[in-house]
Amino acid sequence: MLSFCQIFAGHRMKFVHLSDLHFTTTAEEYPALRPGLVNALGKVFDDVAKIEKHLDFVSITGDLAERGNIESYEGLKKLLNAMSIPVFIVPGNHDNRDDLRRVFASAYYFTSNDPMDYQVDFGRVQVLGVDTVIEGKPSGRISDDQLSWLRSMLLHDYTDHTVVSMHHPPFPTGHAEFDEMAEVEGAEELGELIRRSKSKVVVLSGHVHRPYQTVWHGANCYIAGGPSFQMGSSFCFGDSRLQVVEEPFAYFIHAIDSQGTHSVGTRYVSLDVGEPRTERQKAVGQ
């Protein structure tokens, strides 16, 4: 059987996508969260650390903490220290921009004012972080100013690939409840920019705690599952009722080669570190 590094040999850029960590040391106070959450997150980061010599960076697309505060971000930062490669983060609706910036500003790439957007180059691949948070609301927004910035980033021709990281997925999943909770102002305008982009675009997001993949306006789009808890229903499309589900956790590993081929692998991590959830806990959504 081929190993991870054999499968992706020759690719010039490789990265891991994670999302919706919801770090807290008091997970028992939040019925939806995975029992033993801190240990579970530690297992995820330890697993990424095992393969980090093959990776260029990790992207975490928001909701780093359940309650965005200094204490939570300091605790999460200790877990992230298991990895020595760059970690690019964007805020989610559970995050507090000021405290997130205060704890992580020295190590990460976002701007010193709101929104917490950034741009990083990896040769002819650029990484864009887009802050879609509306304070106090679960839905998201891409402002006119952000769209102007994205236009300048997407409509030039000096990159081959652009990786756009944002918490709220701007594309539909096909499940009514997920798409309602992930509504994003400015999504169609972003889609038009992506359609006109000079580079191939990859969109990374989270928020719905369920892995999805789609092609939207020509972009390869991905939603990461949530190690804190996963949502699901009797069928992944339509309008069946959502609940917390017990299922294996996996994260995506992306690789882009010099020919522009974008490959995606899946890596499973056992997170059985706590007591099983009760039926009441399973029924609690976001």
Buried (B, 14 or more C-beta within 10 A) or exposed (E): EEEBEEEBEEBBBBBBBBBBBBBBEEBEEBBBBBBBBBBBBBBBBEBBBEBBEBBBBBBBBBBBBBBBBBBBBBBBBEBBEBBEBBBBBBBBBBBBBEBBBEBBEEEBBBBEEBBBBBBBEBEBBBBBBBBBBBEEEBBBBBBEEBBEBBBEBBEEEEBBBBBBBBBBBBBBBEBBBBBEBBBBBBBEBBBEBBEEBEBBBBBBBBBBBBBBEBEBBEBBBBBBBBBBBBBBBEEBEEEBEBBBBEEEBBBBBBBBBEEEEBEEBEBEBEBEBBEEBEEEBBBBEB
